[in-house]
């Protein structure tokens, strides 16, 4: 019964956040026409599009290391080339489709099986990567709330004191977990899975996750940078909080929830330009990598099939 109750709770939370997000988005964008959104997209410009693509590539370059790091925690080795295919491929596919347990992990399992890894290795790669990067996001969001507690006021209407308190709680919890992973017990248990304590190796993956999040934030910041009236670092703080709320919402990809948070806080950008920037962000960071990842996995599948079906050459006897 307990797993079923947890599932029902998560669905309930997702529905609640989705309803709130729809109300906010209707309030902010209901008066927009498709023509106005189209004009907003044309104002972004090709230079900004190029910058958004570069920021996306930087974020995915960091993502490419995730599975390699995770398997090192378990005492195994995965080349960076294979890690790039499994990490970035599963990340891009689950980003767009949601439900990473059934989408991204299915891709990861299929690839890992061909490379001689098992279901336990898939679980380690998925869980370790998720935990480490959520710790990084929590650190960024927590420090941001401490440094700029007025963000909570702008998002929720609560006093700045709530922002400081929440920031301290999130930061201390993240630091405690990181400390436990670096200098804690030799073996850590994640449910039914036991892995070696990451140790100092964790301190190498945290910056990779930070590059991922900063690069992702840049994808949305670039098309609005000239009209936003906000420097990049404060925007990263806002972006991280919106991203964290999207994750807590349990809505796949934070779709709608993330946009609602951004729309409720950003005042200096017109509705058409904000809608255009959010659409461009989703297209460049979600749709384009999904197409590339699906193509890469398909090519890998074809090569794997052709190797299996190719007739074996008779061996040449040695002299």
C-alpha positions as CSV (number, residue, x, y, z in Angstrom):
1,X,0.0,0.0,0.0
2,X,2.8,2.4,0.8
3,X,4.2,2.7,-2.8
4,X,0.6,3.3,-4.0
5,X,0.0,6.0,-1.5
6,X,3.3,7.7,-2.4
7,X,2.3,7.6,-6.1
8,X,-1.1,9.1,-5.3
9,X,0.5,11.8,-3.3
10,X,2.9,12.7,-6.1
11,X,0.1,12.8,-8.6
12,X,-1.9,15.0,-6.2
13,X,1.0,17.4,-5.8
14,X,1.6,17.5,-9.6
15,X,-2.1,18.3,-10.2
16,X,-2.1,21.0,-7.6
17,X,1.0,22.7,-9.1
18,X,-0.4,22.3,-12.6
19,X,-3.6,24.0,-11.7
20,X,-1.8,26.9,-10.1
21,X,0.6,27.1,-13.0
22,X,-2.3,27.2,-15.5
23,X,-4.0,30.0,-13.6
24,X,-0.8,32.1,-13.5
25,X,-0.1,31.5,-17.2
26,X,-3.6,32.4,-18.2
27,X,-3.3,35.6,-16.2
28,X,0.0,36.6,-17.8
29,X,-0.5,35.4,-21.4
30,X,-4.2,35.0,-22.1
31,X,-4.4,38.4,-24.0
32,X,-1.5,37.5,-26.3
33,X,-2.2,36.6,-30.0
34,X,-0.1,34.2,-32.1
35,X,1.0,37.2,-34.2
36,X,2.4,39.0,-31.1
37,X,4.3,35.9,-30.1
38,X,5.6,35.5,-33.6
39,X,6.9,39.1,-33.6
40,X,8.5,38.4,-30.2
41,X,10.3,35.4,-31.8
42,X,11.6,37.5,-34.7
43,X,13.0,40.1,-32.3
44,X,15.3,37.5,-30.7
45,X,17.7,37.5,-33.6
46,X,20.1,35.0,-35.0
47,X,23.0,36.2,-32.9
48,X,21.0,35.4,-29.7
49,X,20.0,32.0,-31.2
50,X,23.6,31.2,-31.8
51,X,24.5,32.1,-28.2
52,X,21.6,30.0,-26.9
53,X,22.9,27.0,-28.9
54,X,26.5,27.5,-27.5
55,X,25.1,27.6,-23.9
56,X,23.1,24.4,-24.6
57,X,26.2,22.7,-25.9
58,X,28.1,23.8,-22.7
59,X,25.4,22.4,-20.5
60,X,25.2,19.1,-22.4
61,X,29.0,18.8,-22.3
62,X,28.8,18.8,-18.5
63,X,25.9,16.3,-18.6
64,X,28.0,14.0,-20.8
65,X,30.2,13.2,-17.7
66,X,27.4,12.1,-15.4
67,X,27.3,8.4,-16.0
68,X,31.1,8.1,-16.0
69,X,31.2,9.7,-12.6
70,X,28.3,7.6,-11.2
71,X,29.9,4.3,-12.2
72,X,33.2,5.3,-10.7
73,X,31.3,5.6,-7.4
74,X,30.5,1.9,-7.8
75,X,34.0,1.0,-8.7
76,X,33.4,0.6,-12.4
77,X,34.6,2.4,-15.5
78,X,32.8,3.9,-18.4
79,X,34.6,5.8,-21.2
80,X,33.7,9.4,-21.7
81,X,32.5,8.6,-25.3
82,X,30.0,6.1,-24.0
83,X,29.0,8.3,-21.0
84,X,28.2,11.1,-23.4
85,X,25.8,8.8,-25.4
86,X,24.1,7.4,-22.3
87,X,24.1,10.5,-20.1
88,X,23.2,13.1,-22.7
89,X,20.9,10.8,-24.6
90,X,18.8,9.8,-21.6
91,X,18.8,13.3,-20.3
92,X,17.6,14.9,-23.5
93,X,14.9,12.2,-24.1
94,X,13.6,12.3,-20.5
95,X,13.7,16.2,-20.5
96,X,11.2,16.3,-23.3
97,X,9.0,13.2,-22.6
98,X,9.2,13.4,-18.8
99,X,9.0,10.3,-16.5
100,X,12.7,9.6,-16.6
101,X,12.3,6.3,-14.9
102,X,10.5,5.0,-17.9
103,X,12.0,7.0,-20.7
104,X,15.6,8.1,-20.0
105,X,16.4,5.0,-18.0
106,X,15.0,2.7,-20.7
107,X,17.6,4.2,-23.1
108,X,20.3,3.9,-20.5
109,X,19.4,0.3,-19.8
110,X,19.5,-0.6,-23.5
111,X,22.9,1.0,-23.9
112,X,24.3,-0.4,-20.7
113,X,23.2,-3.9,-21.6
114,X,25.2,-3.8,-24.8
115,X,28.3,-2.6,-22.9
116,X,28.1,-5.4,-20.3
117,X,26.5,-3.5,-17.4
118,X,23.4,-4.6,-15.5
119,X,20.2,-3.2,-14.1
120,X,21.9,-2.3,-10.9
121,X,24.4,-0.1,-12.8
122,X,21.5,1.7,-14.5
123,X,20.0,2.4,-11.1
124,X,23.3,3.7,-9.7
125,X,23.8,6.0,-12.7
126,X,20.3,7.4,-12.5
127,X,20.1,7.8,-8.8
128,X,23.7,9.1,-8.2
129,X,23.4,11.7,-11.1
130,X,20.0,12.9,-9.8
131,X,21.1,13.2,-6.2
132,X,24.4,15.0,-7.0
133,X,22.8,17.5,-9.4
134,X,19.8,18.1,-7.1
135,X,22.3,18.8,-4.3
136,X,24.0,21.3,-6.6
137,X,20.7,23.0,-7.5
138,X,19.8,23.1,-3.8
139,X,23.1,24.8,-3.0
140,X,22.6,27.4,-5.7
141,X,19.0,28.0,-4.7
142,X,19.7,28.1,-1.0
143,X,22.6,30.5,-1.3
144,X,20.4,32.6,-3.7
145,X,17.6,32.8,-1.1
146,X,20.0,33.9,1.6
147,X,21.6,36.5,-0.7
148,X,18.3,37.7,-2.2
149,X,15.4,36.8,0.1
150,X,13.1,39.3,-1.7
151,X,12.8,36.6,-4.5
152,X,10.5,34.7,-2.1
153,X,8.4,37.8,-1.7
154,X,8.2,38.3,-5.4
155,X,7.3,34.7,-6.1
156,X,5.0,33.9,-3.2
157,X,4.2,37.1,-1.3
158,X,5.8,35.8,1.9
159,X,8.1,38.1,3.9
160,X,11.8,38.1,3.2
161,X,12.4,36.4,6.5
162,X,10.9,33.2,5.1
163,X,13.4,33.4,2.2
164,X,16.3,33.6,4.6
165,X,15.0,30.8,6.7
166,X,14.3,28.5,3.7
167,X,17.7,29.4,2.2
168,X,19.5,28.5,5.4
169,X,17.6,25.2,5.7
170,X,18.2,24.2,2.1
171,X,21.9,25.1,2.2
172,X,22.7,23.4,5.5
173,X,20.9,20.2,4.4
174,X,22.8,20.2,1.1
175,X,26.1,20.8,2.8
176,X,25.4,18.1,5.4
177,X,24.6,15.5,2.7
178,X,27.8,16.5,0.7
179,X,29.9,16.2,3.9
180,X,28.4,12.7,4.6
181,X,29.2,11.6,1.0
182,X,32.8,13.0,1.2
183,X,33.9,11.9,4.7
184,X,31.1,9.7,5.9
185,X,30.7,5.9,6.1
186,X,32.6,3.9,3.6
187,X,29.5,2.4,2.1
188,X,26.3,4.3,1.5
189,X,22.9,2.7,0.9
190,X,20.4,4.1,-1.6
191,X,17.3,2.0,-1.0
192,X,18.3,-1.5,-1.8
193,X,21.5,-0.4,-3.5
194,X,24.8,-0.1,-1.7
195,X,27.6,2.0,-3.3
196,X,31.0,3.1,-2.1
197,X,31.2,6.6,-0.6
198,X,32.1,9.0,-3.4
199,X,34.7,10.8,-1.4
200,X,36.6,13.7,-3.1
201,X,35.3,12.5,-6.5
202,X,32.0,14.1,-5.6
203,X,33.7,17.5,-5.4
204,X,34.6,17.0,-9.1
205,X,31.0,16.3,-10.2
206,X,29.5,19.2,-8.3
207,X,31.1,21.8,-10.6
208,X,30.0,19.8,-13.6
209,X,26.4,20.0,-12.4
210,X,26.9,23.7,-11.7
211,X,28.1,24.2,-15.3
212,X,25.0,22.3,-16.5
213,X,22.6,24.6,-14.5
214,X,24.5,27.9,-15.3
215,X,24.5,26.9,-19.0
216,X,20.8,26.1,-18.9
217,X,20.1,29.4,-17.3
218,X,22.1,31.2,-20.0
219,X,19.9,29.7,-22.7
220,X,16.9,31.6,-21.3
221,X,18.8,34.7,-20.2
222,X,20.4,35.4,-23.6
223,X,17.2,36.3,-25.6
224,X,16.1,38.7,-22.8
225,X,19.5,40.1,-21.7
226,X,19.1,43.5,-23.4
227,X,15.6,44.1,-22.0
228,X,15.5,42.2,-18.7
229,X,17.2,44.8,-16.5
230,X,18.9,42.1,-14.4
231,X,22.5,40.9,-14.4
232,X,23.3,37.3,-15.1
233,X,24.1,36.1,-11.6
234,X,20.8,37.3,-10.0
235,X,19.1,35.7,-13.0
236,X,20.8,32.3,-12.3
237,X,19.5,32.6,-8.7
238,X,16.0,33.2,-9.9
239,X,16.3,30.4,-12.6
240,X,17.5,27.9,-10.0
241,X,14.6,28.7,-7.6
242,X,12.1,28.3,-10.5
243,X,13.9,25.0,-11.5
244,X,13.7,23.7,-8.0
245,X,10.0,24.5,-7.7
246,X,9.5,22.7,-11.0
247,X,11.2,19.6,-9.7
248,X,9.2,19.7,-6.4
249,X,6.0,20.0,-8.4
250,X,6.5,16.5,-9.9
251,X,5.2,17.8,-13.2
252,X,7.3,16.2,-16.1
253,X,10.1,18.7,-17.0
254,X,8.4,21.3,-14.7
255,X,6.5,22.2,-17.8
256,X,4.2,25.1,-17.1
257,X,5.2,25.4,-13.5
258,X,8.7,26.7,-14.4
259,X,7.2,29.2,-16.8
260,X,4.6,30.3,-14.3
261,X,7.3,31.1,-11.7
262,X,9.3,33.1,-14.2
263,X,6.3,34.9,-15.5
264,X,5.2,35.9,-12.0
265,X,8.6,37.4,-11.2
266,X,9.9,39.0,-14.4
267,X,8.2,42.4,-14.8
268,X,10.6,44.4,-17.1
269,X,9.9,42.2,-20.2
270,X,6.7,42.4,-22.2
271,X,4.4,39.4,-22.3
272,X,5.1,38.8,-26.0
273,X,8.9,38.9,-25.5
274,X,8.8,36.7,-22.4
275,X,6.6,34.1,-24.1
276,X,8.9,34.1,-27.1
277,X,12.0,33.7,-24.9
278,X,10.3,30.8,-23.0
279,X,9.3,29.1,-26.3
280,X,12.8,29.5,-27.8
281,X,14.3,28.1,-24.6
282,X,12.1,25.0,-24.7
283,X,12.8,24.6,-28.4
284,X,16.6,25.0,-28.3
285,X,17.3,23.3,-25.0
286,X,14.6,20.5,-25.1
287,X,13.5,19.9,-28.7
288,X,16.8,20.2,-30.5
289,X,18.8,17.9,-28.1
290,X,15.9,15.4,-28.2
291,X,16.2,15.2,-32.0
292,X,20.0,14.8,-31.8
293,X,19.8,12.2,-29.0
294,X,17.1,10.2,-30.8
295,X,19.2,10.2,-34.0
296,X,22.4,9.2,-32.1
297,X,20.7,6.3,-30.3
298,X,19.1,5.2,-33.7
299,X,22.5,5.2,-35.4
300,X,24.0,3.2,-32.5
301,X,21.1,0.7,-32.8
302,X,21.6,0.3,-36.5
303,X,25.4,-0.3,-36.1
304,X,24.7,-2.8,-33.3
305,X,22.2,-4.7,-35.4
306,X,24.5,-4.7,-38.4
307,X,27.4,-6.1,-36.3
308,X,25.1,-8.9,-35.0
309,X,23.8,-9.8,-38.5
310,X,27.2,-9.6,-40.3
311,X,28.5,-13.1,-41.2
312,X,31.6,-14.1,-39.3
313,X,34.8,-14.4,-41.4
314,X,36.5,-17.8,-41.3
315,X,39.6,-17.6,-39.2
316,X,43.0,-18.0,-40.9
317,X,45.1,-20.8,-39.5
318,X,48.4,-19.6,-38.2
319,X,51.6,-20.8,-39.8
